[in-house]
Amino acid sequence: MCDGYQRYPGKKRGSTGYGGYKKVKGNKLSVLVDRNGLPLACTVAPANIHDSRLYEPTLEAFEISEVPDRPIIISADAAYDAREIRQYNRNRGIKSSIPVNRRSRKHPKRGRPVWFDPELYKKRNAVERFFSWIEAFKKIVPRYERYERSFMGLIHLACSVMNGRILG
């Protein structure tokens, strides 16, 4: 239920930055969800941080332990195609189903190709469903809250409402 809140450690002055894609000042919400779209961990960062830099703080906010509840396979977007992320998952015994981002490679990779399951990747829409559900809460998308702790409180409230709707 978004229990694992962690602020991005790279910024000291707050969590707003200029996002290059949407050309607005704001922040970025990185979320780890399960197959049903239920949030497991949330991380807030400035908008000018790349998505791949939020991968480790989001997983660490989930506090993956050595119990059977830990994930076996993680599906992620092509923006997370980085050697560091694949090595991070490999060290923790997690398979990475991440497509190769051909735009970020100057030269084609040599050697054994990375593992990728297209059928499993089709089920990644749980993340997109989560973000469409969270956009239904009108105060979260434009971030009317001034303080980060009150903004995360709204996200926790929205996640608990979503969990109540899904789990019944």
N, C-alpha and C positions, 0 to 999 in steps of 0.2 A: 504494500500500500504506500509506496513512495517513502518508506521509513528511512531509507538511506539518503539523507540530504547532505550534500557536500558542495561547498563553494569552490569554484575554480581557483587553484592556488597561485596562478600567475599574475593576478591583478590585485593591487592593494587598495585602490581608491574607490572601488564599487564595482557594480556589475553592468555598467552600460558601456557600449562601444559602438563604433560606426560599422554597420554591416555592409559589406561590399556587394552582396547579391541583391538585397532589397533596397539598398541606398537609404537606410534609416538608422537613427540611433536607437539602441535598444539592447536586448539581451537574448541569449540563446538557451533553450531548454533541451537538455540531453536526457533521454529516458531509456531505461531498460524495461522491457515488457515481456510477459510470457506469451504463449500461443494464443490465448484468448484476448489479449490486449490489456490485461491487468497490469498496472504499473508496479514494478519491483524496486526501482531506484531512480531518483531524479537528481540532476545536477544543473545549476544555473551558472552561466558564464557570460562574459561580454560578447556582443554580436560579432566582433572582429576576430574571434578565435575560430580556427578551422575545426570542423566536426571531429576529425581524427585525433585532435589533442584532448578531446573530452571523453575519449573511450575509456582510458584507464581510471580517471576519477569516478566515472559512472559505475564501472564494475566494482571498484573498491568501496563505493558507497553501499553496494549490495552486500558486501562482506561475505564473499564466497568462501566457504569453509570446506573441509574435507568430508562433509556429510553427504548422503545420497541426494540431497536437494540441489546440489551444485549442477550447473548446466553442463551438458555433454557437447552440444553443438550450438554455435552462435551464428545466426544469419545477420549480415549487415550490408549496408549499401556499398556501392563501389567507391564512395568517398573514404571508406575505411581500409582501402587497399594500401597497406604500408607494411614494410618488413617488421617494424617494431610491434605492430598490433598482432601480426601472425606469430611472432616470437613470444609475445606476452601470453597469448592463448596456448601456445605449445608448451610453455613452461608450467602452465596450470592444468594441463591435460584436457584442454577444450579444443574441439575441432572448429575450424573457421570455414564457414560457407560464404565467402566473400568473392564476388566477381572481380576479375582483373580490370582495373581502370586503365584503358589503353591511352587515355589523354595524358596521364601523368608519367608515362614511360617514354623516354626519348629513344631508347633502343629496345627491341623485343627481348624479353627475358630468355636466357639460355638455360638449359637443363630440364629437370623434371617439372612439369606443369603443376600449378597449385590445385588442390582439390576444390571442386565446386559442384554443388548439386542443384540444378535448375528447378527441380520439383520442390525441393525444400525452400528455395528462394522465393517461389510463388506464394508461400505462406507468410512471407515477411510483411504482408499488408496489415498485420496486427499493429505495427508501429504507426502506420498511416491512419488506421482507425482510431488509435489513441489520440493522435493530434487533432483529428476532426472532432472527437468527443470533447477534448479540452477547449477547443475553440467555441464550443457552445456556451461556455462560461464567459460572459461578456467583459468581465473586468480583468481577465488573464491575458488576452491577446494584446490589447494596447498597453498593458501594464500601467494602470493608474496608480498603483502603490509606489510610494517613494522609497520605502525601506525594503531591503532584501528579505528580512525575516518576515515581514507582513506579506510580501509577494509569495514566499514559500509557504506561508500559512494558507493562502488562497489555493495554491496548488495542492497542498495536502487535503484541504477540504474538498476540492474537486475530485481528487483521486478517491477519497473515501465515499463520495456520492456515487462515483462510477462503480466502485466495488460493490456498493449496496445494490445498485441496479442490476449488475451482472450476476452476482452471487445470490441475490434475492433474499 
